[in-house]
Amino acid sequence: MKSIGGQAVIEGVMMKSPAGWTVAVRDPKGEINLKTTRIKKPNILFKIPIIRGTIALFTALIIGIKAIEFSGSIAYQDKDEKPLSPWSLAISIGLALILAIVLFKFLPLFITTIMGNLYKNIATNSFIFNLIDGILRVVVFLLYVFAVGLWSEMRRVYQYHGAEHKVIYAYEAGEELTIANAKKYKPYHPRCGTSFLLIVMVISILIFILIPQDWTFIEKLLSRIFLIPVIAGVSYEILKLSARMSHNNILKVITLPGLLLQRLTVREPDNFQIEVAIAALEEVLNLDKPHHEALKNA
């Protein structure tokens, strides 16, 4: 059974397998539109722990951006809103990255530094300093996710997020991909990107402890940015381990906070949304069929 991942997009779902990825989007007329792209065979770097996680992160970002661009062009085709041009999309992504750095890197570090100036125990103790910085980062993240969830269109994306999880659960259970089968499952999945982000935050606290406490504010901020690939790589390995050992009681405890956090980013989907997720998964699974047919006839 192939490893399947996914992502909710505007009025649709993207499903990814080792062979490629497919986006299924329902247009204003109610029809499901598909876009499928094959993935080149991964090179040897994808087999090296930590490094493969960093590559997977940036690959997922690129695929995610392409999936969102396609979904926007389909979902808004009969509306006054127009899909973003490549330049507008690039600017939007750049602004989003800057916002992420300000919210999740600069702001928590700035507040912690101020607290360190007021309380010397914080300024001189690397563990306490980074623990407070990490807690503030989690708080900012939770507030951000909650605020975004108040947006009506984002709530629909959260429903498609739930549809993605339900359909993947049905596939992993070896069941026929039907709406009835998918509806039986919970909309929360241990390999979800939301759980990954929480793991990233915990790992970042442990890694940032290694940063010398006497570094300046700018040096600490830049180190937090440049260490993102390392943190992502370590977090990726932990996520893969939790998926392989999902029945281990210790790992269940470790992944529980991530599953709880998904209650902010996941909503119960309707049948039409599950249908879209099924269409995406079936299409991406079809990418391997010509290969299997060739083997049969060889």
C-alpha positions as CSV (number, residue, x, y, z in Angstrom):
1,M,0.0,0.0,0.0
2,K,1.4,3.4,-1.0
3,S,2.0,6.2,1.4
4,I,-0.6,8.8,0.8
5,G,-0.6,12.4,2.0
6,G,-2.9,15.3,1.3
7,Q,-3.9,18.9,1.7
8,A,-7.2,20.8,1.7
9,V,-7.4,23.6,-0.9
10,I,-10.1,26.0,-2.0
11,E,-13.2,23.9,-2.6
12,G,-11.1,20.8,-3.0
13,V,-8.5,18.4,-1.9
14,M,-4.9,17.6,-3.1
15,M,-3.8,14.0,-2.7
16,K,-0.1,12.9,-3.1
17,S,1.5,9.5,-3.6
18,P,5.1,8.6,-4.4
19,A,4.1,8.6,-8.1
20,G,2.6,12.1,-8.2
21,W,-0.2,14.3,-7.0
22,T,-3.8,15.2,-8.0
23,V,-6.0,18.1,-7.1
24,A,-9.7,17.7,-7.2
25,V,-11.8,20.9,-7.1
26,R,-15.5,21.4,-7.4
27,D,-16.4,24.3,-9.6
28,P,-19.4,26.7,-9.2
29,K,-21.5,24.4,-11.5
30,G,-20.9,21.5,-9.2
31,E,-18.6,19.5,-11.4
32,I,-15.3,18.0,-10.1
33,N,-12.2,19.2,-12.0
34,L,-8.9,17.3,-11.8
35,K,-5.3,18.2,-12.3
36,T,-2.7,15.4,-12.1
37,T,1.1,15.7,-12.1
38,R,3.7,12.9,-12.0
39,I,6.7,13.2,-9.7
40,K,10.2,12.5,-10.9
41,K,11.9,9.5,-9.2
42,P,13.5,10.8,-6.0
43,N,17.3,10.9,-5.9
44,I,19.5,9.4,-3.2
45,L,19.1,12.4,-0.9
46,F,15.5,11.3,-0.2
47,K,17.0,8.2,1.6
48,I,19.2,10.2,4.0
49,P,17.5,10.9,7.4
50,I,17.0,14.6,8.3
51,I,18.0,15.8,4.8
52,R,15.0,14.0,3.3
53,G,12.7,15.8,5.8
54,T,14.0,19.2,4.7
55,I,13.6,18.3,1.0
56,A,10.1,17.0,1.7
57,L,9.1,20.2,3.4
58,F,10.2,22.4,0.5
59,T,8.7,20.0,-2.0
60,A,5.4,20.0,-0.1
61,L,5.4,23.8,-0.1
62,I,5.9,24.0,-3.9
63,I,3.2,21.4,-4.6
64,G,0.9,23.1,-2.1
65,I,1.3,26.4,-3.8
66,K,0.5,24.9,-7.3
67,A,-2.5,23.1,-5.8
68,I,-3.9,26.2,-4.3
69,E,-3.3,28.2,-7.5
70,F,-5.3,25.6,-9.5
71,S,-8.1,25.4,-7.0
72,G,-8.5,29.2,-7.0
73,S,-8.7,29.3,-10.7
74,I,-11.5,26.7,-10.7
75,A,-13.4,27.8,-7.6
76,Y,-13.6,31.5,-8.6
77,Q,-14.2,31.1,-12.3
78,D,-17.8,32.3,-12.1
79,K,-17.2,34.9,-9.4
80,D,-16.0,38.5,-9.5
81,E,-12.8,37.4,-7.8
82,K,-10.0,36.5,-10.2
83,P,-7.3,33.9,-9.7
84,L,-3.9,35.4,-8.8
85,S,-1.4,35.9,-11.6
86,P,2.1,34.2,-11.1
87,W,3.6,37.5,-10.0
88,S,0.7,38.3,-7.6
89,L,1.0,34.7,-6.3
90,A,4.7,35.2,-5.7
91,I,4.2,38.4,-3.9
92,S,1.4,36.9,-1.8
93,I,3.7,34.0,-0.8
94,G,6.6,36.4,0.0
95,L,4.3,38.5,2.3
96,A,3.0,35.3,3.9
97,L,6.6,34.2,4.7
98,I,7.4,37.6,6.1
99,L,4.2,37.5,8.3
100,A,5.1,34.0,9.5
101,I,8.6,35.1,10.5
102,V,7.3,38.1,12.3
103,L,4.5,36.2,14.1
104,F,6.3,33.0,15.0
105,K,9.9,34.0,15.2
106,F,10.3,37.7,15.8
107,L,7.4,38.4,18.2
108,P,7.9,35.5,20.7
109,L,11.7,36.2,20.8
110,F,11.1,39.9,21.2
111,I,8.6,39.4,24.1
112,T,10.9,36.8,25.8
113,T,13.9,39.2,25.4
114,I,11.9,42.0,27.1
115,M,11.0,39.6,29.9
116,G,14.7,38.7,30.2
117,N,15.5,42.3,30.7
118,L,13.0,42.5,33.6
119,Y,13.9,39.1,35.2
120,K,17.6,38.1,35.1
121,N,16.7,34.4,35.8
122,I,15.2,34.3,32.3
123,A,18.0,36.1,30.6
124,T,20.8,33.9,32.1
125,N,19.1,30.5,31.9
126,S,19.0,29.1,28.3
127,F,16.4,26.5,29.1
128,I,13.9,28.9,30.8
129,F,14.5,31.5,28.0
130,N,13.8,29.1,25.2
131,L,10.9,27.4,27.0
132,I,9.1,30.7,27.4
133,D,10.0,31.6,23.8
134,G,8.5,28.3,22.7
135,I,5.4,28.6,24.8
136,L,4.8,32.1,23.4
137,R,5.2,30.7,19.9
138,V,2.6,28.0,20.5
139,V,0.2,30.6,22.0
140,V,0.6,32.9,18.9
141,F,0.1,29.9,16.6
142,L,-3.1,28.8,18.4
143,L,-4.5,32.4,18.3
144,Y,-3.6,32.6,14.6
145,V,-5.3,29.3,13.7
146,F,-8.4,30.3,15.8
147,A,-8.6,33.7,14.1
148,V,-8.3,32.3,10.6
149,G,-11.0,29.7,11.4
150,L,-13.5,32.5,11.9
151,W,-13.3,33.3,8.2
152,S,-16.2,31.5,6.5
153,E,-14.2,30.4,3.4
154,M,-11.5,29.0,5.7
155,R,-14.1,27.0,7.6
156,R,-15.0,25.2,4.3
157,V,-11.3,24.5,3.7
158,Y,-11.2,23.0,7.2
159,Q,-14.2,20.8,6.1
160,Y,-12.2,19.6,3.1
161,H,-9.3,18.9,5.5
162,G,-11.6,16.5,7.4
163,A,-12.7,14.9,4.1
164,E,-9.1,14.3,3.2
165,H,-8.4,12.5,6.5
166,K,-11.5,10.4,6.3
167,V,-10.8,9.1,2.8
168,I,-7.1,8.4,3.7
169,Y,-8.3,6.4,6.7
170,A,-10.6,4.3,4.5
171,Y,-7.8,3.7,2.0
172,E,-5.4,2.7,4.8
173,A,-8.0,0.3,6.2
174,G,-8.2,-1.4,2.8
175,E,-11.9,-0.5,2.3
176,E,-13.6,0.5,-1.0
177,L,-13.4,4.2,-1.5
178,T,-17.1,5.2,-1.0
179,I,-18.7,8.0,0.8
180,A,-20.4,5.6,3.3
181,N,-17.0,3.9,4.1
182,A,-15.2,7.2,4.6
183,K,-17.9,8.8,6.8
184,K,-17.3,6.1,9.5
185,Y,-13.8,7.5,10.3
186,K,-12.8,10.4,12.5
187,P,-11.6,13.5,10.6
188,Y,-8.3,13.6,12.7
189,H,-5.2,11.9,11.4
190,P,-1.8,11.5,13.2
191,R,0.2,12.3,10.1
192,C,-1.6,15.6,9.6
193,G,0.4,18.7,8.8
194,T,-1.1,20.4,11.9
195,S,0.5,17.7,14.1
196,F,3.7,18.2,12.2
197,L,3.7,21.9,13.1
198,L,3.3,21.1,16.8
199,I,6.2,18.7,16.6
200,V,8.2,21.4,14.9
201,M,7.5,23.8,17.8
202,V,8.6,21.3,20.5
203,I,11.8,20.3,18.6
204,S,12.6,24.0,18.1
205,I,12.6,24.5,21.8
206,L,15.1,21.7,22.3
207,I,17.4,22.9,19.5
208,F,17.3,26.5,20.4
209,I,18.6,25.6,23.9
210,L,21.9,25.0,22.1
211,I,22.1,28.6,20.9
212,P,24.6,30.6,23.2
213,Q,22.6,32.8,25.6
214,D,25.0,35.7,25.2
215,W,24.2,36.1,21.5
216,T,22.5,39.3,20.5
217,F,18.8,39.6,19.6
218,I,19.6,39.7,15.9
219,E,21.9,36.7,16.1
220,K,19.2,34.7,17.9
221,L,16.6,35.7,15.4
222,L,18.7,34.8,12.4
223,S,19.7,31.5,13.9
224,R,16.0,30.6,14.4
225,I,15.4,31.3,10.7
226,F,18.4,29.4,9.4
227,L,17.8,26.4,11.6
228,I,14.3,25.9,10.1
229,P,15.6,23.1,7.7
230,V,17.2,21.2,10.5
231,I,14.1,21.5,12.7
232,A,11.9,20.4,9.8
233,G,14.2,17.4,9.1
234,V,14.1,16.1,12.7
235,S,10.4,16.7,13.0
236,Y,9.8,14.8,9.8
237,E,11.6,11.7,11.1
238,I,9.6,11.8,14.3
239,L,6.3,12.1,12.3
240,K,7.3,9.1,10.2
241,L,8.2,7.1,13.3
242,S,4.9,7.9,14.9
243,A,3.1,6.7,11.7
244,R,5.0,3.4,11.6
245,M,4.4,2.8,15.4
246,S,0.9,4.2,15.7
247,H,-0.1,1.4,18.1
248,N,2.7,2.1,20.5
249,N,1.3,3.6,23.7
250,I,4.2,6.0,24.2
251,L,3.9,7.4,20.7
252,K,0.1,7.7,21.2
253,V,0.8,10.0,24.1
254,I,3.3,12.0,22.0
255,T,0.9,12.4,19.1
256,L,-2.1,13.2,21.2
257,P,-1.5,17.0,21.4
258,G,-1.3,17.1,17.6
259,L,-4.6,15.3,17.3
260,L,-6.2,17.7,19.8
261,L,-4.8,20.7,17.9
262,Q,-6.5,19.4,14.7
263,R,-9.8,20.3,16.3
264,L,-9.0,23.9,15.4
265,T,-8.1,23.1,11.8
266,V,-10.5,20.3,10.9
267,R,-14.3,20.3,10.6
268,E,-16.8,17.5,9.8
269,P,-17.2,17.4,6.0
270,D,-20.4,16.8,4.0
271,N,-20.9,14.1,1.4
272,F,-20.1,16.3,-1.5
273,Q,-16.7,17.2,0.1
274,I,-15.9,13.6,0.8
275,E,-16.8,12.8,-2.9
276,V,-14.2,15.4,-4.0
277,A,-11.5,13.8,-1.7
278,I,-12.3,10.4,-3.1
279,A,-12.0,11.6,-6.7
280,A,-8.5,13.1,-5.9
281,L,-7.3,9.9,-4.2
282,E,-8.6,7.6,-6.9
283,E,-7.0,9.7,-9.6
284,V,-3.6,9.7,-7.9
285,L,-3.8,6.0,-7.3
286,N,-4.3,5.6,-11.1
287,L,-0.9,6.9,-11.8
288,D,0.7,3.5,-11.1
289,K,-1.8,1.5,-13.2
290,P,0.1,1.8,-16.5
291,H,3.2,0.6,-14.7
292,H,1.4,-2.4,-13.2
293,E,-0.2,-3.3,-16.6
294,A,3.3,-3.2,-18.2
295,L,4.6,-5.7,-15.6
296,K,1.6,-8.0,-16.2
297,N,2.2,-8.1,-20.0
298,A,6.0,-8.5,-19.7
